Amino acid sequence: MHEETAETGVSRRKLLGAAGLAALTAGGTVAYAATDRDDTVTTAAAQPDPLALPVDFDGEHQAGIVTPAQDRLYFVALDVTTDDRDELVSLLKDWTAAARQMTQGNDVGDLGAVGGPPLAPPEDTGEALGLSASNLTLTIGFGRSLFVDSEGKPRFGLDGQLPDRLIEMPSFSGDRLRPEISDGDIAIQACANDPQVAVHAVRNLVRIAFGRASVKYSQMGFGRTSSTSTAQVTPRNLLGFKDGTANIKAEETDTVDEFVWVAQGDGPDWLVGGSYLVARKIDMRIETWDRESLEGQEVIIGRAKGSGGPLSGGDEFDEIDFAAAGDDGEPAIAEKSHVRLAHPDFNEGAQILRRGYNFVDGSNGLGQLSAGLFFIAYQRDPENQFVRIQKSLAGLQNDLLNEYIVHVGSGLWACPPGVTADGYWGDTLFA
């Protein structure tokens, strides 16, 4: 779906001065020569690192949704500061041009970080010089507030374009949402296997937005907490458990079509081929969790901490038997366990594509870690997918895990479909 391509722009690799490394990061081969006594030269071709290669920016769908989840995240929400529709469209075009270059491992602009006049600011900030594309993907979404203001009046001439499914997120029992780290007119998700590549991408997009949009909040994440491809192993979250075992995988195309991509008839035509992004910042009470017994932790989650297998028996990917009983005659999977309450069997079949990340934001005033999960999920219908599942989980009366976590940030955005070679982010909406 997303193939490797070369894009225009000043290539960082040309600045390395080391042809071997340049060929490797560009997806070429490096020849290593060895001379024997007869002066014969033999060569061996080194394979490029697949985690360093570029991901195609253009395509039917935006990259960064079903793309195999990278290891690092930099997420930013912005508010548009201009009231001029043409300026907003111009920003989206400028962002698209820069995103195309950066996802291919190139600098922003024609002159890049070091090719411009010495007395003028460079077009690119330069901290990614010498680094590979690192599987960088950039994914954009539009919040409800981009379409209507606080009084419900249309913005930017987008009358009638607000999707019905781009709802105002309901409040859930136990939420302690902070407005300053919730919502936003536009969200941009940067994922890469090198944190500096992700930061460089967001930094340059924010720089380009000056005078037209400003940052509301941002979040760095490390260590993906779900797999979006069958080729990936299941990672662990900061609670020490495997996370996202039953996640939708890119190879499950029928399931992806059913639960991820917006289809014809779902809403406005401009969003067909897109998806809805939910982001939730979830603080974990790490120190309290660390004092819970192993048995208690496993009962709360509903899975074995080591293997990831369900407590009903079997290995990680074995079917869960919710009817199975333990030695004490009680259900092997507790009725209020996280895995049971989140399971499709108890949510009218609802599934979501997860691609969240761990975070640690230092420590709080009590000397405790400010850490948790930056939850990200994509879906076709937020109300019948994420909202339905979260209602099952929310509140101390439901999920046992809620004693150890609290949701502090939230947002919902409509992600447009992919971009053609001569198009730009959101062109189906603004055309």
N, C-alpha and C positions, 0 to 999 in steps of 0.2 A: 504494500500500500504506500509506504514511504521509502523511496529508493535514494541511494546516495547520489548526489549531484554536485557539480562545481558551480559556484556563483561568482558574479563579478564583485570587485572590491579588493582592497589591499590585503593580501594574504599574510598572516603572521608568520607562516612557515617560511616565506621568502626572506624573512628577517633573521632566521635562526643561524644561517651561515653554516649549517651542518646538513649536507645533502642527505645523509643516511636517515637522520631523525625526521627531516622534512618528508622524505618518501614514505616513511612508516606512518606518520600521522595523517598524511594525505590519502592513505589507503593504497599506496604503491608497495613495491618490494625493495628490500635492501640486499645487495649482493655482498656477501662476505668472501674474500679471496684467501686461498691458502696455497702456498707454493711448495711443491715437493722437490726432490733432488733432481728431477728431470725438467724443472722449471715449468711444469704444467699447472695451470690455474684451474681450480675447481670452485664452483660457487654454490651457495645454498640460499634460497629465497626465504626471508623471514616473513611470517604472516602478520598483517596489521592487527593491532589490538582492536577487537570489535567494540570495546567500551570507549574508544577514543574517536570513532568514526563519526562523520556528520549524518544527521537524519534529515531527509528531504522536508523542506518547509511546505511546499505546495502539495495539494492532494484533495481528494473528495471530502475528507474529514480533517480537522486540525490534528496535527501531531501533539503528543503529550497526553492523550486520553487513553487509547489502547496501546500506545507505544510501550514496550517493556519498561517498567518503572526504573528510573535511574536512582542513584544512591543519594543525591542531594537535591534540595529544594530551596528556592527563594521566591516567596509569594508576596505580591504587593497589590493593595487596593488603592485606587486613586479616585479623586473627585474632579470632575471637569470644571474648570474655573472660567471658561469663556461661555458666552451665551450665543455665540455665532456658529451656526450649523456648518458653514464653509470652513471655519477654522478647525472644527472637530473632525470633519472629513479629511482635511489636510494633515492633521495629526495622525489619523489612522493610516494614511498613505505613507507618511514619514516613518512611522513605527514599522510598518510592513517591510519597507525597503531595508531598514536597519536589521529587522529580525531575520530576513532572508540572508543577509550577509553574515550575521553572527552565528546562525545555526550551521553555516557551512565552514566555520572556523576562520572567517575573514573579519577584518576591521570594519567599523562603520565609516561610510563615506568613501569618496574617491581617493582621498589623501591619507586617510587612516590616522594612526597615532603619531607618526613621526615624519610623514611626507609633506606636511604643509609648511607655510611660512613660519619662520622661527619666532616672529613677534605676534603671532595669532594663536588663539587656543586651538589645540588639535581637534579634529573631528571625532576621534575615538579616544577614550580615557587611557587606554594602554595597559591596564593591569593584566590583560590576557595575552599580551605578546609572548610568543613562544609556546603557548598552550594549544592543545588540539581542540577540535570541536566538541569532544567529550560527550557525544550523544545529546547535545543541547536541544531541548524543545521549548518553544514559547507558545503558550496557549492563552487566548483572550476570552473574556466573558463580559457581558453587559448587565449591570444591575437594574432593578426596577426603577431606581431613582434617576437613571439616564433617560427614561421615557416620560416620567411624570414627576412634577415637583411635590413638595409636602402637602399641597392643597389639591393634588390630583390633576393639575393642568399639564397638558403635553409640553415637552421640551424638544427643541431642535426640529420642530415640524414632524415629529414622529407620531402624529395622530393615527390611532388605529393599528399601530405596529406593536404595541405592548402585548406579549404572549399571555394568554389566560393562565398558563402554568407557571409564569414568573410571579409567584404569589408573594404576599407579605408573610414571612415565616411566622408560624404560630409560636407562642411561648410554651415551653415544656416544663413540667414539674422538676424543680431542682436547678433550673438554669440560673446563673448569676451573670448575665450578659453585660458586657461593658460596651456602650455605644461607640467609644473611640476605637475599638478594635473589631467592629462589626460593619457589615454591608460595604457600600462604596459604589460609585457610578460604574467603574471599570475594574476588573481584576485581571492580573497577568500572572500566570504560573510559569516559572522558569525551572526546569528540571535538567540536571546534568550529572555526570559522574565526577566532576571536579567542582567544588564549591565556588572557586574563584571565577570559573566560567559562568556559573549561574548569576553570581553577584555582578559581574561585568555586564551581563546582558540587561539586568534590571536597571543598573546604574545608568547605562547609556540611554535606555528608553525613558527613564525619568528626566534625564538631562534634555532630551529632545522635546519633552512635554512642557518645558518651562514656559510659563505665560498662558498655557492652554489647559493644563491639568496639574494637580499637585498630589503628593502622597498623603493618604489618610493613615495607613499603617502598613507594616510589612512583617514578614515572619520567615526566619531561616529554619530549615529542617535538615536533619541528617538521618541516615539509616531508614530506608523505606520500610513501611509497616505492612506492605501487602505485595503480592506478585500479580502482575497483569499478563504474564505469559507462562505457558506450561514449561518453558525452558528454565524458569527461575525457581530457586528453592524458596520456601516460605521463611520470611525473616521473623525476628522477634521484636516486640515492643519493649518499653522500659519497665513493664511488669515482669518481664522475663519469659513471656509466653509467645509461642508462634502466633502470628497475627495474619488474618486474611486467608486461612486455609481454603475456605469455600468461595473465595473471590471469583468473579467472572474473569475468564481468560480471553485474550485476543483471538486465540485459535478457535474459540467456541462461537463461530460467526452467527449462527442462528440465535444464540442467547444474547449476543451483543446487539443484534438488530432488534430483538424484542425489548431489551431493557435499557439500552444506552442511546441509540441514535433516534433523533426526532424524525418521524415519518410524515409523509403526505397526509394531510387531514388532521394532524395533531395540533395545528395552530397556524400562525402566519407562515406563508410560503418561504419567507426569507430565512427561516430557521431550520428548514428541512436539511437533514444531514448534519445538524449540530447536536448539542446536548446541553443538559443543565448541570451546573457545577454547584455543589454544596460544600462549604468549608466551615469547620467548627474547631475552635481552639479549646482543647480539653486539658485542664490542669489535673495532674495526678498527685495525690497525697502519698508521695513516695515513701516517706519515713514510716507512716502508719502501715502501709502495705508490707514493708520489709519486716514488720513485727508479727505479721500473720503467719500461721503455720503453713507448711507445704500442703497438707491435706486441706486446710481451709481455703488456700488460694485455688487449688484445683476444683473444689466444689463451687466456688464463686464463678470460675470461668466455665467449667464443664468439660475440661480437657486435661490430660496429663501434661505436666509442665515439661517433662523431658522429651517425649516422643511427639507430643501434639495430638495424640490419638484421643478419641472421645472416651469419657469414663464408662460408657456402655460397653467398651471393649474394642480392640482392633488398633490398627495403625492410623496415622494422621488422616489419610484420605478415605478411610473406611466409612461406610454409611453410619450415621448416628441412630441408635435404637432408643428412642425416647420412652419406650414401654419397658425397657430392661430394668430389673430391680437389683439393688446391691445386696450384700450379705445380711444387712439389717432389715431387709424387706422394703426399704424406702427406694424411691426412684434413683437409679444410678446417675441420671442427669437431673440435678435439682430443678424444680419447677421455676425457680427464680434465677437460675444460672444465666450467665450472659449468652452462651451459645444457644440455649433453648429459646430465649425470648427474641433473639435476632434472626432465628432460622426462618426460611421461607414457609415452612410448614405451619408456622404460627403467625404469619403475616400475609395471608392470602396469596402466597407465591411470590411476594415482592423480593427483588434482588437489586443490588446496586454494584457498580464498578468502583472499588475502593483503590485509592493510591495516596494514602496518608504518610506522614513522616513523624519521627521522634523530634522533640526539641528540648533544649535546656537553655533557659534565659538567665543563667547565673543563679543567684539565691535571693530569698526574700529577707525581710528585716529580722526574721526569727532564726536565720541561719539554715533554713531548709532549702532544698533545691526547688527552683521554679522550673518545673519540667512537666512534660506530658506528651500528648499526641496532637499534632495538627492534622485533623481528620479532613480528607478530601474524598468526595464521591461524585461520580457522574451517573446520570440517569435520564431517562426519556420523560418521566412524569414525576416531579418532586413530591407532590402531595400523596400519590399512591405508592411511592417507593420510600424515599428517605423519611418523610413525615410519618408514614404508617409505621415503619420500623422503630423510629425514635419514640413514638407514643407508647409502643410496647415496652421500651427500655426505661423510659424516664421515671424518675421519682424513687424514693427510698422504699416505697411499697412494692416496687417491681424488681428491677435488676439488682442483684446483690452487690454488683461492682460499684454502684452509685455511692456507696459509703467511702470510696477511695478516689473518686473523680468528680470534677465539676466543670460544666461547660461555661466558658467565659467570653467566647467570641463566636460570631455566626455570620453567614452570608450566603446569598443565592444569586447566581448569575446565569444568563442565557448565553451559551457559547455558539457563535455562528458556525456554519459549515467551513470546510477547508477553502483554500484560496487557489485560484488559477494563476498561471505564470504571469499574467498581466493584470491581476486583480489585487485587492487589498483587504485587510481585515474589516469585515462588516460591510463589504460592498453590496451584498444582497439586501441588507437593511437600508442603506442610504441611496441605492440606485433608484 
